[in-house]
Amino acid sequence: MTTQWFGERVERREDQRLLTGTGRFLDDAGHDALAVAFVRSPYAHARITGVDVGDTLDVDGLVGIYTWDDLPGRLADPLPLLIPHPDLTQPRTQYALAHGEVNHVGEAIVMVVAVDRYVAEDVADRIVVDYEALPAVVGLDAARRAEHLVHHDVPGNVAAVTTQELGDARAAIRSASHVLELDLAMERSLSSPLEGRGVHARWDADDQRLRIRTSTQTSTGVRAAVANILELPDVAVEVITPDVGGGFGTKVLHPYPEEVLVPWAARLLGHEVKWVEDRYEHFVSATHERGQQHHVRVGFDDDGVILGLEVEFWHDTGAYSPYGIVLPIITATQLPGPYRHRHYRVTFTSLYTNTVTCTPYRGAGRPQGCFVMERTVDRIAAELGLDRTEVRARNLIGPDEFPYDLQMTFQDGRPLIYDSGDYPAALERIKELVGWDGFAAERDLATREGRHLGIGLACYVEGTGVGPYEGGHVHVETNGRVMVATGLTSQGQGHETVLAQIVADELGVDMADVYVTTGDTRRFPYAVGTYASRAAVMSGNAVALAARAVRAKAVRVAADALEAAPDDIEIAGGVASVRGTPSRGIPLSQVAVLSNPLRYSFSKEAQAATQFAAPADPDVAPVPDDEEPGLEARDYFSPVRSTFASGIHAAVVEVDRDTGTVDVLRYAVVHDCGRLINPMIVEGQIHGGVAQGVAGALLERLVYDDDGNLNNATFMDFLMPYVSEVPPMAIAHLETPSPLNPLGIKGAGEAGVIPGSACLAGAIEDAVGVRIERMPISPPELWAQLQEHSLKENAPNGVVSLQRRST
Amino acid sequence: MRLNLSVPAPPEGWNALTDPAVLAASLPGCRSATPGLDGLRLVVDVAVASVRGIWAGTVVPVAADAVRITGSGEPGAVDVVVRADPDRTTLTVEGTVDGPLAAVGSTLLAAAVRRLATDTLARAGR
């Protein structure tokens, strides 16, 4: 009886430790480490004219104080530009410590090392930095006006301008019988993982090696950067990512200044050094995302079929551009969604502002693109008086149209070609799931009770499993343990569980015997990282390929030992046996022993592999030319391009017109990420994503004042949802396998968050009849919009004076 | 690490520094200052941030208005020239510091040296 693990709702292995307080997070390491605190800029834009540390000299426990002047060699250079792009003509990256100028509140200027964090913070408080304030550029309006510049040598604050076009959108819009224009905007937010960033570094003087634990989404990326910047051999730098309490994108930026400064200090001081981000630091120095303004022109026919779409948008990249223009590229290329576009033109401008740098936050440019496309489709439906699902149905790409080539270039530089999907089926399913057709009656009933209900939906297509590659190593030890390693990191998603499921099936062993390690360069030195919903697709397929190679080798060794033909060997339950004669079998632990010819035995079982244990062919070497000792294999998966997951969300909301409060009564999700490895884990990812999507629509935003101070940099003021704000949700899975990888899977990590704002904006608009064109929307904002709307309706000439508005 | 800073000197501060007894009484942490064949021999308890320890070295005149201070110890190695300007109202300290002292950061080390020089000069000038 063979057990199938793939597709089963296997309980997450990670939860035992994560839910019982026994996880090993970054801050659990290095209790004896020296601690770091930073002096960070209180100005959004200023020149640094002096640093006075005279008042720190008598603080007991102070170890060192460092400014840019102390940084040697490449550590004094600007940090790497991670993703160059030909259109990014004005890239700017920050220095590890500010070099004469600061460009956002929170930029690190001075690093303090002390015996503990208390002392380090006390010292930081006593350091006096003199500033000459410069005009701050805050928000996209100010950046676009360009009355002041963030970087004096970047004209117009413009980092990059890019255009992509499919067909001839302008001509198509000109000739369309209906044309609409919309302005749509989304505000900034941030990732807010449970544990923020953090770095612990230990310099081993005997081995001349640096061991770094860092809360990153790419250990290999940090390793390459640290080795290069500190001018150490790659092999002398080990990077390990422990339990990190979530990442949600922000931890993919690397190296953060702290990730090179802390290792440098550990080596300089010959003592382990640790820094763990506090919550204020997360708000002002971990990256943000989402701030964009969009202008849309769409031409369509009487049936609501889109004929041409032109979008221009402005992206707020913050103070620097280390992540290139990936975010606006994703918005530009994912905006088309599941719809058949023949003429689409998109232009974006990426602009510098004196605020925290932007890099991907779960969804990464897609929530904005989805918001723009779905608001546009809703407006087309409203304009024509058509049902919103009907307009969508008329524009959806059909299931027989795959592969569907959008003739654009995706964020990975590869062609944007949807590999598979069934969007009409998803639309039918979501209508059933949310009760679309019966909603009119439901609303009428509520209206009679004085309640205002609305329904909305939003579709998305998400490029997942972005390359270039990931690898896997599978090793069957002589004790029977199957040790699996992949280089990308985990932030708690469940990689240990799903990768073990895959390997257990491929190898024919019990999942309990499979042990998975992620994000440890000592175990797997080649990897890219965890981002773009890629871990299952990339590492899942890589470990599957490695496990297949191990299985093939196990079959060869077992066939030899059992004196049977390899074709007759089967492996199940961890035992290799001759098909049809299960009594003739040897456990994989013993196959592992036999795979490694021994001179010296180390156990009773191992005696079987020694030189006199069994007769051998005298003309065949113990390890033939095309073999290696050990039952292990390494393989890599590198797809030609991304695989595209898809889905539709729908929600029913109730709006309190007197307060502007929005209550999400129910939420439905149809999700297609190809073959499901573990439906429970996928649903967990969706739950978390929807929570962040609802939060992004109704609660979370970063509020900067005109001087560039982040006014809500605490959890008292930045509103994260409690469980009470997360709506009950119904989830249905579709499984359209991807043809681009052996397992047929697509990514699922980010999807849940993508359509939140689009879906809820549609539902709110449906409930109260005012146009929702900016997200997030707060109760006071919605209330103000409702007041204005009702005044306008009552005003004789449709004009509302400010005076009247204020009464 | 390069060190280069200047401090104001009170009247008579510089002259007093050439007197071993005055120096011993003025230099914070000074265990001893004794005349030797090669100049003034100094033994000092050094404390900068968490760098603590005994440091021994010499103070050798290299010009009418300049002395070279060299030496080493647990806190590290120091090789600096202390020079007075013509009217002896400003002293400049220039040279290198290596070892643990050089790892505390240049701003902090400069602040510590500045204070050490200022305190010594103030006491010596009394």
Interface residues (C-beta under 8 A of the other chain):
Chain A: V51 D52 V53 G54 T56 L57 G61 L62 V63 G64 I65 Y66 T67 D69 D70 V110 A114 V115 L268 L269
Chain B: V48 A49 S50 A103 V104 G105 S106 T107 L108 A111 A112 R114 R115
